[in-house]
Amino acid sequence: MAKTMNSKLCLLLLIMLFQIAWPGVTVSETTSMSEDELEEFIKKVIRENPQLIYDTVNEHIITMRKVKAEKKISDQELGTMLSQRVEDTVHPHNPVMGRENAPVTIIAYSDFNCHYCAKGDEMVRMLMDKYPDKLRFIFKNNPNQDNEQPNEAALAAMAAHKQGRFWEYHDLLFQASPDVNEKTMLLCAEMMMLNMEQFNKDRKSDEIRGWVKKDKADAKKLNLVKTPTFVINGVLVRGVLNEKNFASIIERLISEIKRLEKKSGVK
């Protein structure tokens, strides 16, 4: 067993567990144990503290996911992202939030069954509060290609959009994410008092399937495999950055627009 736990991370976690379970055990004592002694000690910890081990490891996993979901970028990486912009298309069917002529447009490629997409959505809302009248938010569906359920969630959200209620439905789905299923989709629609007959008809229609296919085609064109991904005035952001990095991109773009307007004499 000890041989399978040969990474520094696993050893560190085990030492942390030992110290919590037996405060009298020091790091030097555990690291100086023989392989057989360490194996027996680990087995004893597991037998006597199963919940403690579960809670500790689970907390570590949650922390690592958070770090991964809200990654940081260096100034050099930011400069590269700003210099390598892409062209994206906004379709009439895409839900829009914010001022039409806002200087910065954030296009989110998202999946309702993606936990990090829910975090990304929260980040965009925070940014819109921080930069009122400066941002326009556009949502595009990019559900997991290998899972039919997220695709059904995308169709349901666009069916709600057909009734002019996309953002409310979008918020409810993300509250349930990543466990969005048929029951959740129907319950959200009923809670909003949508026209259920129209809702069920629309989410199975060729028109709405065509909308989702267009979004997925746009994602494929830009080689966007994972979600969430954001296109901010052409700047491609893969994953959820921390607020400071997102703000840096937005402020750089706003400054750039102001310089161009000043140069052209636009007030």
Sequence and secondary structure as in RCSB ss.txt:
>XXXX:A:sequence
MAKTMNSKLCLLLLIMLFQIAWPGVTVSETTSMSEDELEEFIKKVIRENPQLIYDTVNEHIITMRKVKAEKKISD
QELGTMLSQRVEDTVHPHNPVMGRENAPVTIIAYSDFNCHYCAKGDEMVRMLMDKYPDKLRFIFKNNPNQDNEQP
NEAALAAMAAHKQGRFWEYHDLLFQASPDVNEKTMLLCAEMMMLNMEQFNKDRKSDEIRGWVKKDKADAKKLNLV
KTPTFVINGVLVRGVLNEKNFASIIERLISEIKRLEKKSGVK
>XXXX:A:secstr
 GGG  SHHHHHHHHHHHHHH TT  HHHHHTS HHHHHHHHHHHHHH HHHHHHHHHHHHHHHHHHHHEE   H
HHHHHHHHS       TTS EEE TT SEEEEEEE TT HHHHHHHHHHHHHHHHSTTTEEEEEEE   TT HHH
HHHHHHHHHHHHTT HHHHHHHHHHHTT   HHHHHHHHHHTT  HHHHHHHTTSHHHHHHHHHHHHHHHHTT  
SS EEEETTEEEESEE HHHHHHHHHHHHHHHHHHHHHHT  
